[in-house]
Amino acid sequence: MSRQTTIQSCVTVAALTVAAIALVRSNSQPILLNATAAHGSQHISVATVPIDSGVEAIVVLDHVTLELTGYIMNPYTGKFFAGYYTQLADEFGVKQGKIPEFTLIGGHVDFRQFTGNNRPADGVIYVAEALSGKMIAYSMPWNAAFRSNPPAVAKAPFIPLDYTSIRTFPVPQP
């Protein structure tokens, strides 16, 4: 293939790509993305989790105390107003003398069956422990009225939604 043919082929491909992108953009609605972030170290793991439109939580797993805590910031004051808590040792069956190896990540779930103000938050926290092979999905109770009128302080426990094993694939039960 000659140099000129190669250049013409590249220009044609580039032109078709630009045309395809323009066509797709002109015929589609903007795509809204939901993103969470997670990071961990030997002693602590943190993740952001969506709660409601324009509201997110920061969730912290303390590997030393085995406490899972979460905090939501008031969008009007820039102060934390909601707190969530649970102790993981009992839920994961951590045995005395064993050092558990936890990890966590946040995700987004649209709980469609809940339509009132009091409902689970849109975010789910997945906590896995490597030695036991257990994983628990947690939700946070949320009142949609808090989005526009947050209380001074709100405290609640994390709610375990489901348990599973990361080492075997269980067949879901109806």
N, C-alpha and C positions, 0 to 999 in steps of 0.2 A: 504494500500500500504506500502510495507516495505521501510526501509531507503535506501537500495541498489537500489531498483527499482526507487525511487524518484531521486537518484543521477544519475542513467543511463538516465532517462528521461530528466533531466536538461542538461546533457552533449550532448545528441542527439539534443535537441532544440538549444543549443549554436552552435554546429557544423553546423547544417542546416542554422542558421542565418549567420554565417561567410561565408559559401559557397554561400548563396544567395547574400550577399553584394559583394563578389568577382566577381560573375557572372555579376551583374548589373554594377559594375565599369569597368569590362573589355569590356562590350558591349555598353557603352554609352560615349558620349562626355561630357566634363566637363560642369557643369551648371553654367552660369554666373548669379550672383544675383545683382539686383539693389536695394539699400536700401536708404531710406530717414530717417531723424530723425526730431523730433519736440519736443518742450518743451515750456511751458508757465507758467506765473505767473499772478498775479492780474493786472499788468501794462504792460506786454510785452509778446509776443509769438514769437518764432523763429522756423524756419524749414529749412532744407537743401533740395535742389531740383536739380535733374540732368538737365544739360543744353545740353551737347553734350558728345561725348566719352572723358572721362577723365576730364570733366569740370563740376563743380556744382556751384550753387548759394546759398547764405544764404539769407533768406527772413525774415524780421522783421515786426511784426505788433505792433505798439505802441497803447495801449488801451487808453492812455490819449489824444493823438492828433488825433487818428483815421487815422494815416498814415500807408500805406503799402510800405515798401522800400525793395529793393533787391540789392545784390552786388555780382559780379563775380570776382574771383581772377585771376590775370595773372599767369599762371603756370611757366613763365620764370623769373618773378621778385618778386613774392610773394606779390604783391600790388594789391589792388582792382582797376579795370579799367572800369567796367561797372556798371551803376546804373539804377535802375527802381523805379518808384514812382506812387502812386495813393492815393487819399483822399477817404476814405471809407464812410464818413458821408452822402454825396449826393447819392452815389450808393446804400446804404442800407436804405436810407430814415430815418436817425436817427433824432428823434424829439427833440426839445429844452427841456431840463430838464430831459430827459430820459438817463439812463446810459446803453449803449449797452453791451452785453456780447458776445464777439467774441472768436472764436477759429480758428485755421488753421492747415493744414497738407499739405505736398507736395506729389506729385505722379509722375509717369512716364507714358508718352503717346508717342507712335511712330506715328507721323503725316506722314503717308506714302505718302499722296498726294502732299507733298511739297518736291521737289527734288533739287531745286537750293540752292545757298548759303544763300539767304535771306528767312528765314522761322521761324516758331515758335520754341522755344526751346523744348527739349524733356521733360521738367518738367512742371507740372501744379500745381498751388497753389489753394487749395480749402479753401475758407473763409466762415464760417457760423456765423450767428448772432442769438442768442437764443431767444430774445424777439420778433423779427419780423418773425423768422422762415425762413429767406432767406439764400440762399447759392449761391455764385458766384465762378465760376472756372476762374482763370486768367492764361494767358500765358505771356511769355516774348519774344519779337522779338529777333532773333539771326541770326548772319551771320557766317556760318561755317568756313569762312576764318579767323575769330578771333581766332580759336583754335590754329593755327600755327603762326599767325601774329596779335596779339591783338593791337588795337589802344591805344594811351595814355589814352584817356578818351572817354567813350561812355555813353550817357544818353538816356533813352526811357521810355515811359509810360507802365505800365502793360496793357495788352489787355484783356478785359472781353470776355471770350469765350461763356459762357452760364450762365443762371440764373435758379434757381429752388427753391422750397419750401421743407424744411426738414420735414414738418408736413403732407403734402398730397403727394400722389404719382401721379404726372402728367402723362398723356398719351403722349408719345413723338409725335410730329407733324413732318410729312415728310418734 
